[in-house]
């Protein structure tokens, strides 16, 4: 049996991408050392700048303490640098399990910085050292900004190495076939986190011809859930990701952690949920057992007044800035093919209400008359129908679609409140008619000009992946998520990949 996740084909490959595990560990240790050096350099520069420029010696009020003068001032500055650097380490901002991936690293930077300056501010208030107020107000933002910038640069450096297959964790996934397939697929999509699946252990164990294929690479079934340590040795895995099975209970997982410690492998226990944002999850200890609490989906937050105000303001500014480009595109469309400049298409919006979505026309006139035959010739699936070489698209339309320029007029739909800047993909009626109860959750919020699916592969995604991403957005909405999607959209549009 073969469990397909991507294109079939390829040979079973048990080899690690690194020359030896020591190369990865040496790189991780070197990465942490570089973080220590740059952290100390940044906080030293921020403190020195604040010490030199935060006070006005010409002020009429007497200063109880001038940080630019005397050994006490210098000692204070050295103390701030030392305490700041130590707190960054104690707060696990340089822990090898967190550096280079995820937003947790930045949260730890912020937490360590605020803890330090909170303590200093309280002490200054108690001792009535008024002269430190300006010092803190300068050194805190300068230091935090510098730390964030240097960490971002180092993360980019690590990402480039991991994109080339270097210095990654070799992962053995343990769980049922469906769970193993989901985890392996998730790691395969997000390679910049540095987790490379080298094998899986299922409840049934290896059977003749049984493999899991991810993106054209075949992953072997290395054992069952009772032979995890042996499978980790045989595959060279340094990390084991476990989802509880019928035969692998809490005590078995605890013993597995002890056994993996002997061979130097790390253990990660997956909670068994997918597409849940970190802001909705929190860990807690109940009756001596670690639990993950998941908050209710945030449908109402995606309809908040804050999001509505942001949409209108963003769309108004965008229309003002791109007005010259709109005129140029309109002229190009009109001069290169017969028909109107704009294409008004019915879409199904929030709560199933239809509206007219406006786009620059990228197809020949009466192209809609051929959609039925094209769907039939491409498998008969109306859900998210797209063709790479659609014969209905004009030459100018291909350019507009490649860089998503045909969608710029949709900012007028945002101003009319039919759409949002960020949201699920706008729906056509034939798609909505094929929805089941899960897919219909797309209609709980306003559709968007851009969304998670556009920044995760655009038209190259399978229909099922697009639906999952849209539903994930609806359930996990936050303003920060919208801003991240907008930034990623600009990058994806500039590269012109995945759109047609």
Secondary structure, DSSP 8 states (H G I E B T S, - for coil): -EEESSS----B----SSS-HHHHHHHHHHHHHHHHHHHHHHHHHHHHHHHHHS--TT-SS--S--TTSHHHHHHHHHHHHHHHHHHHHHTTTT-TTTTTSTTHHHHHHHHHHHHHHHHHHHHHHHHT-TTHHHHHHHHHHHHHHHHHHHHHHHHHHHHHHHHTT-S-EEEEEES-HHHHHHHHHHHHH-GGG-EEEEEEEESS---TT-EEEETTEEEEEEEETT-HHHHHHHHT-SEEEE--BTTB-HHHHHHHHHHHHHTT-EEEE--S--S--GGGEEEEEETTEEEEEE----TGGGG-HHHHHHHHHHHHHHHHHHHHHHHHHHHHHHHHSSS-SEEEEEEE-GGG-EEEEEEE--B-TTGGGGHHHHHHHTTS--TT---TT-TTB-HHHHHHHHTTGGGTTHHHHHHTTSSEEESS--B-HHHHHT--TTGGGGGGS--EEE-TTGGGTGGGS-HHHHHHHHHHHHHT--HHHHHHHHHHHHHHHHHT-S--
